[in-house]
Amino acid sequence: MPACDPAKFVNRERELAYVKDKITRLARGHPFAPDERVVHFVGPSGIGKSCLLDKCYETLDNEPKCVPISIKLEMFTSGRDGFVDDFLVTVYKEFCDYQKIPVEKRNGSLSKYGLDITRKINKHAEDHIVVLFLDEIDLPQKEELQGIEEHLLEKLQDNKRVVLITAGRSPAALNHFSLRPSPKNTFKLSAFGEKTTGEQLEKLRPGSAHLVGRIQDLGGGVPGHNKKLAELAVGNPLGIADEVKAVQSLLADVKQEIEQRHHFLLEAICILPFFHPEDAVPLLESHPMLGGKWDESRIREVFTELKQVRIGPGGLINWDREKKSFAMDEPTRQLIERELRMRDLELWKRLHCAAYEACRKWGEEFNSQLYKDKAEYHRQCLQSAEIECDNPGNEG
């Protein structure tokens, strides 16, 4: 089943053009190195990776010289040999069905079976471009991924007319150089701007484009959020009756991936675009559901745990080398802060005020421009809610 209706697909022209150009040139006999025949699409949940693969498949399905094979890795049994076996069986069946050739009975070990499939593909697609789509590439365990790499992917890369296209929240952790993600073959999918969101809404629900401003504000331009928000619109003209519940429904999908004991902690630090453990201390101590004393070593331990939660190309919490600080996955951070501000404005104010007071104090105490800039950021956020930073309990 396709992840989305290709007829309602919008944007990603650059990625689609890249894939189509590569396939067209291969069909004309233009040679590409093995690592140039690999494409990786990465991005957080809801950004449209699976839809992009489906659109690529539909496009290449209409190319007479192309044999597209689409595999969703989430469907296979856990465990190395079981996973690899299911994968090989599915790839072989999909290829045979597409080429309308009989499926031969399997004989021998996994290694022999992988070789047999490789030979079959090479023989029956000699004049074609074989494109293997692997969705949810970040889901398999390390040994499972190594298994499908060892028994099929490496072997297929020797065929100069085979292309591998993957999609996942994080880049494929493949070992072989020709399969490994690199800046040249990796596309990080970003959220939509207002114009593209409007185009998507009109395709999803004709007559809903007038909601583009609110939906962009509520969902941050994430295509999956746009789709869910469009489905929640009711009435004539269409409108979103309860915006708080609408945003909470988006956040519920994210929270499923995160242990409940971390939910309030993330709510406390969601107002920080980037931070060090000491920045988080006054916020955690100000949150009514956390309280108590928090030291930096305890916070670092939690950050290490949250880094293991896969949200997008990185973890939920990552180290930003450029800013030399920790940072939460930005679309997730924005969604958590948006829901907090709409649901509990007083807590949102309290957290920003605590951050402002701490950064202002440190900026003066250490003559630190970094903390002075952070204090100014929180002052501006409070000002947007008409709160005076120097007297946060009063309306501005």
Beta strands, then each sheet from edge to edge (+ up, - down):
strand 1: 38-42
strand 2: 66-72
strand 3: 129-135
strand 4: 162-168
strand 5: 186-188
strand 6: 317-320
strand 7: 325-328
sheet 1: 2+ 3+ 4+ 1+ 5+
sheet 2: 6+ 7-
end
